[in-house]
Amino acid sequence: MGTRAVYGHAESSNSLLLPGDDGLIPDCIPFSTIPHTTKLFSDYLSYAPAVRGFFPHAPDGGQVASRAAVVPAGTKIHIEVADALERQNRAWGASEATLKNIQRLREGAHAVVTGQQVGLFGGPLLALLKVASVLALAKQVESAGVPCVPVFWMATEDHDLAEVNQTLLLGNDFELAAFSAPVEGIADSPVANVRFAAGTDELVQQAAQMLGDSAVAECLRNSYREGETFSGAYAKLYTRLFTGHGLILLDPADVELHRIAAPLFVEAIQRAGELDDALLARNREISAAGYHEQVKVTAESTPLFALVDGARVPIHRANGGFKSHKKQVAADELLRQIADHSEEFNANVLLRPVMQDYWLPTLAYFGGPAEIAYFAQVGVVYEKLLGRVTPILPRMSATLLEPKIEKLLNKYALQLQDLFHGEKQLGDDLAARSLPAALKLDFERGLLAVEEAMQRISESLHKLDPTLVGAAKNAANKMRYQVGRLEKRAAQAELVLPLDCDDMIAPQFLAEAVALMAAAPMDVAAVFSHMQLTGKVKGLLTRHFNRFDLLFTNTLPSGLLLRKSIWQAVGGYDESMRDGYEDWEFHLRIACSGYRAIELAKPYYIYCITGDGMLLDRSSRMHGKLWRSIRCKHADLYRLPAMLRLWRESRDGSGQISLLKGFSAYLLTNILPDACYNWLIGVRRKRRLLEGRRAFDAVSLRSS
């Protein structure tokens, strides 16, 4: 089985479809099924009329190449930026494919861009999916005849260290291991200036061990080391991971790139009031349309940060000038500082994409839901400072289901969407599914009976006194609630007791059995009692739990108190076995999975024998066929070496079937036609039962 990649997609034909790779089994689910999908993101995916004023370009990757006609490329700025990119990427060990793409950018190629914070050990999976998106789109644009290179923007000027200094890796036990590295640096400084401290090498080794003997683990070891910066380690890792793909990495925390951006910074400060007004007006439009504002803006905001003693602090408008770190700065002085020391200033989240496209001839940017939300705001900044708005496309969204995990989902009949609602809801869902089929049916019938009864009562009340109909409706709602609540409580119970509809348990059984189960180790799957026979036969019958005996006879027909966790682990009754013996097959699975059962040596299980019941009628007539289906389902257990092993392991005094007797029954069912074997079983079973004898032959009786 290959790894399944479950892609999120919009209910729109405009979504960019990314081809799967060998070994991946693609599947798709709509974003509308994913919790917490915002209204803005959902409407953007379908390009609803309400969002078109905020996003002038539809999220259609197929239209990106046509943007080349209106986006300048190969300008003086682009050439200078290419020089800086070549210097950066060479320092990280870039491949020839990347250096060739930088040269193409210098010569007039366009770019498609994505980016992400420089998270520890490469950050979350979504960063890799962004890279996959931009690589795929660059190829698509190239195929349309437009030279295009993929660029990955590393958000190294972000100062939220706590957010980037963490990662989670999945262990073989399905537990998430959290990692956070020891660091040294100035508080609130850009993460580009934060270095890994002593103890990092040991942490990297732990993470690499979780990844196993793989190329990825080796890349991690060679990239993350003590003394390296967050940005340097991240860049080296991605250079190694995507070597040969031509991916260009961009670190904006670069003195030369800031020098190139200085005119943009100056204009952003000169027009700060105008930008504020435009952003505040856009925010009002977004709110009026029923959407949320991703980035809060005030009347004093500017789109720049300043670096003060290494820390990143916002610049605000105040008293006709500006204020930074509680210090008043005249407008002329601030503009001079920007011109002379542009490396001491950073763009905020609303200016960052504009600075990106000031540096690059960008045809489109790939972002996630949060980035798409702030692009609804940043459009006005684009228009004021660049005179054009870059399209944003939804990044590839996917969850990779490894075969082992998918096997677990299939075992419990779960879809990926079932995991989206939290552990409690998942537990409730699994508990509801684990209810015995008969109990589920009883709840359904009970609810239906309530509905029918209350409907009749309401009709009668309407004739008698129409004012009472409302009270009847309220009463019906309360009864529905109570039935549903009871079903939920039953589903959440830790113990399960399957019981045939015509059988009973003595009042003392539950109290004694629950106490035994509470004191028992977790490998004890069940507590069972002896049987009191009623109906056509009166008497007592002892029961036992023995792995070897269960190969040939059902020693425990129903009436066991079971741990629900074990019921779920082995899969419960096979509900396709409608003709009987589903309990026998289930108990065989329990026994051969290594679980035990405790005998409560009292006749608390009241078993009803009828002439036309399952025992004497249907299962007797189909015994050969039903037992054969069990043998086929568990063929490994019915091979001679396995049977001998079970016989040796089960010689603890609990068994009642000798090796000779068991093999004789096995040979007979393989030699005789089903009709003959069934007749023999039926005659022997009826004679023994109808005589009402206290001791019953295990093979003929308990194979029910």
C-alpha positions as CSV (number, residue, x, y, z in Angstrom):
1,M,0.0,0.0,0.0
2,G,1.3,3.4,-0.9
3,T,1.1,6.6,1.2
4,R,-2.2,8.3,0.7
5,A,-2.1,12.1,0.1
6,V,-5.4,13.7,1.0
7,Y,-5.6,17.1,-0.7
8,G,-7.9,19.9,0.5
9,H,-9.6,21.6,-2.5
10,A,-12.3,24.2,-3.3
11,E,-15.6,23.3,-4.8
12,S,-14.4,25.2,-7.9
13,S,-12.8,24.2,-11.2
14,N,-10.4,27.1,-10.8
15,S,-8.3,25.3,-8.2
16,L,-4.7,24.6,-9.2
17,L,-4.3,20.8,-9.3
18,L,-0.9,19.4,-8.5
19,P,0.0,16.0,-9.9
20,G,0.8,13.2,-7.4
21,D,4.2,11.5,-7.3
22,D,4.9,7.8,-7.7
23,G,3.9,6.0,-4.5
24,L,1.2,8.5,-3.6
25,I,-2.5,7.6,-3.8
26,P,-4.3,10.9,-4.2
27,D,-7.6,11.7,-2.6
28,C,-9.5,14.9,-2.2
29,I,-11.8,16.5,0.4
30,P,-13.5,19.9,0.1
31,F,-12.4,22.7,2.4
32,S,-16.1,23.1,3.4
33,T,-15.7,19.9,5.5
34,I,-12.7,21.3,7.4
35,P,-13.5,23.0,10.7
36,H,-12.5,26.6,11.3
37,T,-12.4,27.4,7.6
38,T,-13.2,31.1,7.6
39,K,-16.0,32.7,5.5
40,L,-13.4,34.9,3.8
41,F,-11.2,32.0,2.7
42,S,-14.2,29.8,1.7
43,D,-15.7,32.6,-0.5
44,Y,-12.2,33.4,-1.9
45,L,-11.8,29.8,-3.0
46,S,-15.1,29.9,-4.9
47,Y,-14.4,33.5,-6.0
48,A,-17.8,34.6,-4.7
49,P,-18.9,38.1,-5.9
50,A,-18.6,39.5,-2.4
51,V,-14.8,39.0,-2.4
52,R,-13.9,40.2,-5.8
53,G,-13.5,43.8,-4.7
54,F,-10.8,42.6,-2.3
55,F,-9.1,40.2,-4.7
56,P,-9.0,41.5,-8.3
57,H,-7.6,38.2,-9.6
58,A,-9.4,34.9,-9.4
59,P,-7.5,32.0,-7.7
60,D,-6.7,30.4,-11.0
61,G,-3.2,29.1,-11.6
62,G,-4.0,28.7,-15.3
63,Q,-4.2,32.5,-15.8
64,V,-0.8,33.3,-14.1
65,A,1.3,33.2,-17.3
66,S,-0.8,36.0,-18.9
67,R,0.3,38.3,-16.1
68,A,3.8,38.5,-17.7
69,A,2.6,41.1,-20.1
70,V,1.9,43.6,-17.2
71,V,4.7,42.7,-14.8
72,P,8.1,44.3,-15.6
73,A,11.1,41.9,-15.6
74,G,14.9,42.2,-16.0
75,T,15.0,45.8,-14.6
76,K,18.0,47.3,-12.8
77,I,16.5,46.4,-9.4
78,H,15.9,42.8,-10.5
79,I,19.5,42.5,-11.7
80,E,20.8,43.9,-8.3
81,V,18.5,41.5,-6.4
82,A,19.7,38.6,-8.5
83,D,23.3,39.5,-7.5
84,A,22.3,39.4,-3.8
85,L,20.4,36.1,-4.3
86,E,23.4,34.5,-6.0
87,R,25.7,35.5,-3.1
88,Q,23.2,34.1,-0.6
89,N,22.4,30.8,-2.3
90,R,26.1,30.1,-3.1
91,A,26.8,30.5,0.7
92,W,24.2,27.8,1.4
93,G,25.6,25.3,-1.2
94,A,23.1,25.9,-4.0
95,S,22.9,23.4,-6.9
96,E,23.7,24.4,-10.4
97,A,19.9,24.3,-11.2
98,T,19.3,27.1,-8.6
99,L,22.3,29.2,-9.8
100,K,21.0,28.8,-13.4
101,N,17.6,30.1,-12.4
102,I,19.2,33.1,-10.6
103,Q,20.9,33.9,-13.9
104,R,17.6,33.5,-15.8
105,L,16.0,35.9,-13.3
106,R,18.9,38.4,-14.0
107,E,18.2,38.0,-17.7
108,G,14.4,38.8,-17.5
109,A,12.6,35.7,-16.3
110,H,9.6,36.2,-14.1
111,A,9.0,34.5,-10.7
112,V,6.4,32.7,-8.7
113,V,6.9,33.1,-5.0
114,T,5.9,31.6,-1.7
115,G,7.3,31.9,1.8
116,Q,7.3,30.8,5.4
117,Q,8.8,31.5,8.8
118,V,12.1,29.7,9.4
119,G,10.7,27.1,11.8
120,L,12.9,24.7,13.7
121,F,14.0,21.7,11.7
122,G,12.3,23.0,8.6
123,G,9.0,24.0,10.2
124,P,5.6,22.5,9.7
125,L,4.6,20.3,6.7
126,L,2.8,23.2,5.1
127,A,6.1,24.8,4.3
128,L,7.1,21.8,2.2
129,L,3.7,21.9,0.6
130,K,4.2,25.6,-0.3
131,V,7.5,24.6,-2.0
132,A,5.7,21.9,-3.9
133,S,3.1,24.4,-5.0
134,V,5.6,27.0,-6.3
135,L,7.7,24.3,-8.1
136,A,4.6,23.0,-9.9
137,L,3.3,26.4,-10.9
138,A,6.7,27.5,-12.2
139,K,6.7,24.5,-14.5
140,Q,3.2,25.2,-15.6
141,V,4.1,28.8,-16.5
142,E,7.2,27.7,-18.3
143,S,5.0,25.3,-20.3
144,A,3.0,28.3,-21.4
145,G,6.1,29.9,-23.0
146,V,6.9,32.3,-20.1
147,P,10.4,32.0,-18.5
148,C,9.7,31.6,-14.8
149,V,11.6,30.6,-11.7
150,P,10.4,29.5,-8.2
151,V,11.4,31.6,-5.2
152,F,11.0,30.8,-1.5
153,W,10.9,33.8,0.8
154,M,12.3,33.0,4.3
155,A,10.6,35.2,6.8
156,T,13.9,35.8,8.7
157,E,12.9,39.3,9.9
158,D,10.0,37.8,12.0
159,H,10.7,38.4,15.7
160,D,8.3,35.8,17.2
161,L,11.0,33.4,18.4
162,A,8.6,31.3,20.4
163,E,6.6,30.5,17.3
164,V,9.5,29.4,15.2
165,N,11.5,27.6,17.9
166,Q,9.3,24.6,18.0
167,T,8.4,21.6,16.0
168,L,6.6,18.3,16.4
169,L,7.7,14.9,15.0
170,L,5.6,11.8,14.9
171,G,7.1,8.7,16.6
172,N,6.5,5.0,15.8
173,D,4.1,4.9,18.7
174,F,1.9,7.6,17.1
175,E,2.9,10.0,19.8
176,L,4.0,13.5,18.9
177,A,7.4,14.5,20.3
178,A,7.9,18.2,20.8
179,F,11.3,19.9,20.2
180,S,12.5,23.3,21.1
181,A,16.2,24.3,20.8
182,P,18.5,26.2,23.2
183,V,19.2,29.6,21.7
184,E,21.1,32.8,22.4
185,G,20.2,36.3,21.2
186,I,18.5,39.6,22.0
187,A,14.9,39.5,23.0
188,D,12.5,40.6,20.2
189,S,15.3,40.7,17.6
190,P,14.7,39.2,14.1
191,V,15.2,35.4,14.2
192,A,17.9,35.9,11.5
193,N,20.1,37.1,14.4
194,V,19.3,34.3,16.8
195,R,21.8,31.5,17.1
196,F,21.6,27.9,18.4
197,A,23.3,27.5,21.7
198,A,25.1,24.6,23.4
199,G,22.9,21.4,23.5
200,T,21.6,21.9,20.0
201,D,23.7,19.1,18.5
202,E,22.2,16.5,21.0
203,L,18.7,17.7,20.2
204,V,19.4,17.4,16.5
205,Q,20.6,13.8,17.0
206,Q,17.4,12.9,18.9
207,A,15.3,14.3,16.0
208,A,17.4,12.5,13.4
209,Q,17.0,9.2,15.2
210,M,13.2,9.6,15.0
211,L,13.5,10.1,11.3
212,G,15.5,6.8,11.0
213,D,18.3,6.0,8.6
214,S,17.3,8.4,5.9
215,A,18.6,11.2,3.6
216,V,16.4,13.6,5.5
217,A,18.0,12.8,8.8
218,E,21.4,13.3,7.3
219,C,20.3,16.7,5.9
220,L,19.1,17.7,9.3
221,R,22.4,16.8,11.0
222,N,24.4,18.7,8.4
223,S,22.2,21.8,8.6
224,Y,21.4,22.4,12.3
225,R,24.4,22.9,14.5
226,E,25.5,24.9,17.5
227,G,26.4,28.5,16.6
228,E,24.3,28.5,13.4
229,T,21.5,31.0,13.0
230,F,17.9,30.1,12.5
231,S,18.0,31.5,9.0
232,G,21.3,29.8,8.0
233,A,20.2,26.4,9.3
234,Y,16.8,26.6,7.6
235,A,18.4,27.7,4.3
236,K,21.0,24.9,4.3
237,L,18.3,22.3,5.0
238,Y,16.0,23.5,2.2
239,T,19.0,23.8,-0.2
240,R,19.8,20.1,0.5
241,L,16.2,18.9,0.5
242,F,15.4,20.6,-2.9
243,T,18.7,20.3,-4.6
244,G,18.4,20.0,-8.3
245,H,14.9,21.5,-8.4
246,G,16.1,25.1,-9.1
247,L,14.4,26.6,-6.0
248,I,15.8,30.0,-5.2
249,L,15.9,30.9,-1.5
250,L,15.6,34.6,-0.4
251,D,16.7,35.9,3.0
252,P,15.3,39.5,3.3
253,A,17.5,40.2,6.3
254,D,20.3,41.3,4.0
255,V,22.1,44.6,4.0
256,E,22.2,44.9,0.2
257,L,18.6,44.0,-0.2
258,H,17.6,46.6,2.3
259,R,19.7,49.2,0.4
260,I,17.7,48.3,-2.7
261,A,14.4,48.6,-0.7
262,A,15.3,52.0,0.8
263,P,13.3,54.1,-1.7
264,L,10.2,51.9,-0.9
265,F,10.7,52.4,2.8
266,V,11.0,56.2,2.3
267,E,7.8,56.3,0.2
268,A,6.0,54.2,2.8
269,I,6.8,56.7,5.5
270,Q,6.1,59.7,3.4
271,R,2.7,58.3,2.5
272,A,2.0,56.7,5.9
273,G,-1.1,58.8,6.5
274,E,-2.5,58.1,3.1
275,L,-1.8,54.3,3.5
276,D,-3.5,54.4,6.9
277,D,-6.6,56.0,5.5
278,A,-6.8,53.5,2.7
279,L,-6.3,50.5,5.0
280,L,-8.9,51.8,7.5
281,A,-11.4,52.3,4.7
282,R,-10.6,48.8,3.4
283,N,-11.1,47.3,6.8
284,R,-14.5,48.9,7.1
285,E,-15.4,47.4,3.7
286,I,-14.2,44.0,4.8
287,S,-16.3,44.2,8.0
288,A,-19.3,45.4,6.2
289,A,-19.1,42.4,3.9
290,G,-19.3,40.1,6.9
291,Y,-15.6,39.1,6.9
292,H,-12.8,39.4,9.5
293,E,-9.8,41.7,9.6
294,Q,-6.6,39.7,9.7
295,V,-4.4,42.6,10.6
296,K,-5.5,45.4,13.0
297,V,-4.7,48.9,11.8
298,T,-4.9,52.2,13.8
299,A,-4.9,55.8,12.7
300,E,-1.3,56.1,14.0
301,S,0.1,53.0,12.2
302,T,3.0,52.9,9.8
303,P,4.1,49.9,7.8
304,L,7.7,49.9,9.2
305,F,9.6,48.5,12.2
306,A,12.9,49.9,13.5
307,L,15.7,47.9,15.0
308,V,16.5,49.6,18.4
309,D,19.4,47.9,20.2
310,G,18.8,44.8,18.1
311,A,15.1,44.6,19.0
312,R,12.3,45.1,16.5
313,V,9.9,47.9,17.5
314,P,7.0,49.5,15.6
315,I,7.1,53.0,14.3
316,H,3.9,55.1,14.9
317,R,2.8,58.5,13.7
318,A,2.6,61.1,16.5
319,N,2.4,64.8,16.9
320,G,3.2,65.6,13.2
321,G,6.2,63.3,13.3
322,F,6.9,59.8,14.3
323,K,7.5,57.8,17.5
324,S,9.7,54.8,17.9
325,H,10.4,53.0,21.2
326,K,8.8,56.0,23.1
327,K,11.1,58.4,21.4
328,Q,9.8,61.3,19.2
329,V,11.5,61.5,15.8
330,A,10.9,64.3,13.2
331,A,9.8,63.2,9.8
332,D,13.0,64.5,8.1
333,E,15.2,62.8,10.6
334,L,13.4,59.5,10.1
335,L,13.7,59.7,6.4
336,R,17.4,60.4,6.6
337,Q,17.9,57.4,8.9
338,I,16.1,55.2,6.5
339,A,18.2,56.5,3.5
340,D,21.5,56.1,5.4
341,H,20.8,52.9,7.4
342,S,18.0,51.0,5.6
343,E,19.3,47.7,7.2
344,E,17.9,49.0,10.6
345,F,14.3,49.0,9.3
346,N,11.9,46.2,8.5
347,A,8.6,46.0,6.6
348,N,5.5,45.0,8.6
349,V,3.2,42.2,7.4
350,L,1.2,44.6,5.1
351,L,4.3,46.0,3.4
352,R,6.2,42.7,3.2
353,P,4.5,41.4,0.1
354,V,4.9,44.8,-1.6
355,M,8.6,44.8,-0.8
356,Q,8.8,41.3,-2.2
357,D,7.4,42.4,-5.5
358,Y,9.4,45.6,-5.5
359,W,12.5,43.2,-5.5
360,L,11.0,40.5,-7.8
361,P,9.0,40.3,-11.0
362,T,6.3,38.3,-9.3
363,L,3.5,36.7,-11.3
364,A,1.7,35.1,-8.3
365,Y,2.2,34.3,-4.6
366,F,1.2,31.1,-2.8
367,G,-0.3,31.6,0.7
368,G,-2.3,29.9,3.3
369,P,-5.7,31.0,4.7
370,A,-4.2,33.7,7.0
371,E,-2.0,35.1,4.2
372,I,-5.0,35.2,1.9
373,A,-7.0,37.1,4.5
374,Y,-4.4,39.8,4.9
375,F,-4.0,40.1,1.1
376,A,-7.6,41.4,1.2
377,Q,-6.2,44.3,3.1
378,V,-2.8,44.6,1.4
379,G,-4.3,45.2,-2.0
380,V,-4.7,48.9,-1.2
381,V,-1.0,49.1,-0.3
382,Y,-0.1,47.4,-3.6
383,E,-2.1,49.9,-5.5
384,K,-0.6,53.0,-3.7
385,L,3.0,51.9,-3.9
386,L,3.4,49.5,-6.9
387,G,0.4,50.4,-9.1
388,R,-0.6,46.7,-9.4
389,V,-1.8,43.9,-7.2
390,T,-0.1,40.5,-7.3
391,P,-2.5,37.5,-7.4
392,I,-2.4,35.2,-4.4
393,L,-3.2,31.5,-4.9
394,P,-4.1,28.9,-2.2
395,R,-1.1,26.8,-1.4
396,M,-1.4,23.1,-1.7
397,S,-3.0,21.7,1.4
398,A,-2.6,18.0,2.2
399,T,-2.4,15.4,4.9
400,L,-0.1,12.4,4.3
401,L,-1.6,9.2,5.6
402,E,1.1,6.5,6.0
403,P,-0.1,2.9,5.4
404,K,0.1,2.1,9.1
405,I,-2.1,5.1,10.0
406,E,-4.5,4.4,7.2
407,K,-4.8,0.8,8.3
408,L,-5.9,2.1,11.8
409,L,-8.5,4.4,10.2
410,N,-9.8,1.6,8.1
411,K,-9.9,-0.7,11.1
412,Y,-12.3,1.6,12.9
413,A,-14.2,2.7,9.7
414,L,-12.9,6.2,10.0
415,Q,-12.5,8.9,7.4
416,L,-9.9,11.7,7.8
417,Q,-12.7,14.2,8.4
418,D,-13.7,12.2,11.5
419,L,-10.5,13.4,13.1
420,F,-11.1,17.1,12.7
421,H,-13.4,17.6,15.6
422,G,-11.2,16.8,18.6
423,E,-10.4,13.8,20.8
424,K,-13.7,14.0,22.7
425,Q,-15.9,13.9,19.7
426,L,-13.8,11.2,18.1
427,G,-14.1,9.1,21.4
428,D,-17.9,9.6,21.4
429,D,-18.1,8.5,17.7
430,L,-16.0,5.4,18.3
431,A,-18.0,4.6,21.4
432,A,-21.3,4.9,19.5
433,R,-19.9,2.6,16.8
434,S,-18.8,0.0,19.4
435,L,-22.3,-0.5,20.8
436,P,-23.6,-4.0,20.0
437,A,-25.8,-4.1,17.0
438,A,-28.8,-5.4,19.0
439,L,-28.5,-2.5,21.5
440,K,-28.2,0.0,18.7
441,L,-31.4,-1.5,17.2
442,D,-33.1,-1.3,20.6
443,F,-32.3,2.4,20.9
444,E,-33.6,3.0,17.3
445,R,-36.8,1.2,18.1
446,G,-37.2,2.9,21.4
447,L,-36.8,6.4,19.8
448,L,-39.3,5.4,17.0
449,A,-41.8,4.2,19.7
450,V,-41.5,7.6,21.4
451,E,-42.1,9.4,18.2
452,E,-45.1,7.3,17.3
453,A,-46.6,7.5,20.8
454,M,-46.1,11.3,21.1
455,Q,-47.6,11.8,17.6
456,R,-50.7,10.0,18.6
457,I,-50.9,11.9,21.9
458,S,-50.5,15.2,20.1
459,E,-53.3,14.4,17.6
460,S,-55.6,13.5,20.5
461,L,-54.7,16.6,22.5
462,H,-55.3,18.8,19.4
463,K,-58.9,17.6,19.4
464,L,-59.3,17.9,23.2
465,D,-57.4,21.1,23.9
466,P,-55.1,22.6,21.2
467,T,-53.3,24.7,23.8
468,L,-51.7,21.5,25.2
469,V,-50.0,20.6,21.9
470,G,-47.1,22.8,22.7
471,A,-46.6,21.1,26.0
472,A,-46.7,17.7,24.3
473,K,-44.0,18.9,21.8
474,N,-41.8,20.0,24.7
475,A,-42.4,16.6,26.4
476,A,-41.4,14.8,23.2
477,N,-38.2,16.8,22.9
478,K,-37.3,16.0,26.5
479,M,-37.9,12.3,25.9
480,R,-35.8,12.4,22.7
481,Y,-33.0,14.1,24.7
482,Q,-33.1,11.5,27.4
483,V,-33.0,8.6,25.0
484,G,-30.1,10.2,23.2
485,R,-28.4,10.9,26.5
486,L,-28.8,7.3,27.6
487,E,-27.5,6.0,24.3
488,K,-24.4,8.3,24.6
489,R,-23.8,7.1,28.2
490,A,-24.1,3.5,27.0
491,A,-21.6,4.2,24.2
492,Q,-19.2,5.7,26.7
493,A,-19.4,2.8,29.1
494,E,-16.2,1.0,29.7
495,L,-17.8,-2.4,29.7
496,V,-20.1,-4.2,27.2
497,L,-22.4,-7.1,27.8
498,P,-23.9,-8.7,24.6
499,L,-27.1,-10.5,25.5
500,D,-29.5,-12.3,23.1
501,C,-33.1,-11.0,23.2
502,D,-34.5,-14.2,24.8
503,D,-31.8,-14.6,27.4
504,M,-31.3,-13.0,30.8
505,I,-28.7,-12.5,33.5
506,A,-29.3,-12.9,37.2
507,P,-29.4,-9.6,39.2
508,Q,-26.2,-10.4,41.1
509,F,-24.1,-11.0,38.0
510,L,-23.3,-7.3,37.1
511,A,-22.2,-6.4,40.6
512,E,-19.9,-9.4,41.0
513,A,-18.6,-9.3,37.4
514,V,-17.8,-5.6,37.5
515,A,-15.9,-6.0,40.7
516,L,-13.9,-8.9,39.3
517,M,-13.1,-6.9,36.1
518,A,-12.1,-3.8,38.1
519,A,-9.5,-5.8,40.0
520,A,-8.3,-7.8,36.9
521,P,-5.2,-6.9,34.8
522,M,-5.8,-5.4,31.4
523,D,-5.2,-8.7,29.5
524,V,-8.4,-10.0,31.0
525,A,-11.0,-9.4,28.3
526,A,-14.1,-10.8,29.9
527,V,-15.9,-12.2,32.9
528,F,-18.4,-15.1,32.4
529,S,-20.6,-17.2,34.6
530,H,-22.1,-20.7,34.2
531,M,-25.5,-21.2,32.6
532,Q,-28.9,-21.8,33.9
533,L,-31.0,-23.5,31.2
534,T,-34.7,-22.6,30.8
535,G,-37.4,-23.2,28.3
536,K,-37.6,-26.6,26.7
537,V,-34.7,-27.7,28.9
538,K,-34.1,-27.1,32.6
539,G,-30.7,-27.6,34.2
540,L,-27.3,-26.2,34.8
541,L,-24.3,-26.0,32.4
542,T,-20.8,-25.1,33.3
543,R,-18.8,-22.9,30.8
544,H,-15.1,-22.5,30.3
545,F,-12.6,-20.4,28.3
546,N,-9.9,-22.5,26.6
547,R,-8.0,-21.5,23.5
548,F,-7.8,-25.0,22.1
549,D,-11.4,-25.9,22.9
550,L,-12.6,-22.7,21.1
551,L,-11.2,-24.1,17.8
552,F,-13.9,-26.8,17.9
553,T,-16.8,-25.5,20.0
554,N,-18.4,-22.3,21.2
555,T,-17.8,-22.7,24.9
556,L,-19.2,-19.3,25.7
557,P,-22.3,-18.4,23.7
558,S,-23.0,-14.7,24.6
559,G,-23.6,-13.3,28.1
560,L,-20.0,-12.2,28.8
561,L,-19.1,-8.9,30.4
562,L,-16.4,-7.5,28.1
563,R,-13.9,-4.6,28.2
564,K,-15.1,-2.3,25.5
565,S,-11.5,-1.4,24.7
566,I,-10.8,-5.0,23.8
567,W,-14.1,-5.3,22.0
568,Q,-12.9,-2.4,19.8
569,A,-9.3,-3.7,19.5
570,V,-10.4,-7.1,18.0
571,G,-13.3,-5.6,16.0
572,G,-16.4,-6.8,17.8
573,Y,-18.9,-9.2,16.3
574,D,-18.7,-9.8,12.6
575,E,-22.1,-8.5,11.6
576,S,-22.0,-10.2,8.3
577,M,-22.4,-13.6,10.1
578,R,-26.2,-13.3,10.2
579,D,-26.8,-17.1,10.4
580,G,-25.1,-17.5,13.7
581,Y,-21.8,-18.3,15.4
582,E,-20.7,-14.6,15.4
583,D,-20.1,-15.0,19.1
584,W,-18.0,-18.1,18.6
585,E,-15.8,-16.4,16.0
586,F,-15.5,-13.3,18.1
587,H,-14.4,-15.3,21.2
588,L,-11.9,-17.2,19.1
589,R,-10.4,-13.8,18.0
590,I,-10.2,-12.7,21.7
591,A,-8.5,-15.9,22.8
592,C,-6.0,-16.0,20.0
593,S,-5.1,-12.3,20.4
594,G,-3.7,-13.3,23.8
595,Y,-6.5,-12.2,26.1
596,R,-7.9,-14.1,29.0
597,A,-11.3,-14.5,30.7
598,I,-12.3,-15.0,34.3
599,E,-14.8,-17.6,35.4
600,L,-17.5,-16.7,37.8
601,A,-18.6,-20.1,39.0
602,K,-22.2,-19.4,39.5
603,P,-25.2,-20.0,37.2
604,Y,-25.9,-16.3,36.5
605,Y,-26.5,-16.5,32.8
606,I,-30.0,-17.6,32.1
607,Y,-30.1,-19.3,28.7
608,C,-33.5,-20.0,27.0
609,I,-33.8,-23.1,24.9
610,T,-36.6,-23.2,22.3
611,G,-37.4,-25.8,19.7
612,D,-37.2,-23.3,16.9
613,G,-34.5,-21.1,18.3
614,M,-31.1,-20.4,16.8
615,L,-29.4,-23.3,18.7
616,L,-31.7,-26.2,17.8
617,D,-32.9,-24.9,14.4
618,R,-30.9,-22.6,12.2
619,S,-27.3,-23.0,13.5
620,S,-27.8,-26.8,13.7
621,R,-28.9,-27.0,10.1
622,M,-26.0,-24.9,9.0
623,H,-23.3,-26.0,11.4
624,G,-20.9,-27.4,8.8
625,K,-21.1,-24.3,6.7
626,L,-20.8,-21.9,9.6
627,W,-17.8,-23.7,11.2
628,R,-16.1,-23.9,7.8
629,S,-16.5,-20.1,7.4
630,I,-14.7,-19.7,10.8
631,R,-12.0,-22.1,9.7
632,C,-11.5,-20.2,6.5
633,K,-11.4,-16.8,8.3
634,H,-8.8,-18.1,10.7
635,A,-7.0,-20.6,8.4
636,D,-3.6,-20.1,10.2
637,L,-5.1,-21.4,13.5
638,Y,-6.4,-24.5,11.9
639,R,-3.1,-25.7,10.5
640,L,-1.7,-28.8,12.3
641,P,1.3,-27.0,13.9
642,A,-0.9,-24.2,15.2
643,M,-3.5,-26.6,16.6
644,L,-0.8,-28.6,18.4
645,R,0.8,-25.4,19.8
646,L,-2.6,-24.2,21.1
647,W,-3.2,-27.6,22.6
648,R,0.1,-27.6,24.5
649,E,-0.4,-24.0,25.7
650,S,-3.9,-24.7,26.9
651,R,-3.2,-27.7,29.1
652,D,-4.1,-25.8,32.3
653,G,-7.0,-27.9,33.4
654,S,-9.6,-25.6,31.9
655,G,-10.1,-27.7,28.7
656,Q,-12.7,-30.4,28.1
657,I,-11.8,-31.4,24.6
658,S,-9.0,-33.9,24.2
659,L,-6.6,-33.7,21.3
660,L,-8.1,-36.9,19.8
661,K,-11.7,-35.6,20.1
662,G,-10.9,-32.3,18.6
663,F,-9.0,-33.8,15.6
664,S,-11.8,-36.3,15.1
665,A,-14.4,-33.5,14.8
666,Y,-12.1,-31.7,12.5
667,L,-11.6,-34.7,10.2
668,L,-15.3,-35.5,10.2
669,T,-16.4,-32.1,9.0
670,N,-13.8,-32.3,6.2
671,I,-14.8,-35.8,5.1
672,L,-18.6,-35.8,5.5
673,P,-20.9,-33.7,3.3
674,D,-22.4,-30.8,5.2
675,A,-25.9,-32.3,5.2
676,C,-24.6,-35.5,6.9
677,Y,-22.5,-33.6,9.4
678,N,-25.2,-31.2,10.2
679,W,-27.7,-34.0,10.8
680,L,-25.3,-35.8,13.2
681,I,-24.8,-32.5,15.1
682,G,-28.5,-31.8,15.2
683,V,-29.5,-35.2,16.4
684,R,-26.9,-35.3,19.1
685,R,-27.6,-31.8,20.2
686,K,-31.4,-32.3,20.5
687,R,-31.1,-35.6,22.2
688,R,-28.8,-34.2,24.8
689,L,-30.8,-31.1,25.4
690,L,-34.3,-32.5,25.4
691,E,-33.3,-35.2,27.9
692,G,-32.5,-32.3,30.2
693,R,-29.3,-33.9,31.5
694,R,-27.0,-31.8,33.7
695,A,-23.8,-32.6,31.8
696,F,-23.7,-31.9,28.1
697,D,-21.3,-32.9,25.5
698,A,-19.2,-29.8,24.7
699,V,-18.8,-30.4,21.0
700,S,-22.5,-31.0,20.2
701,L,-23.9,-28.4,22.6
702,R,-21.5,-25.6,22.6
703,S,-20.9,-25.3,18.9
704,S,-23.9,-23.0,19.0
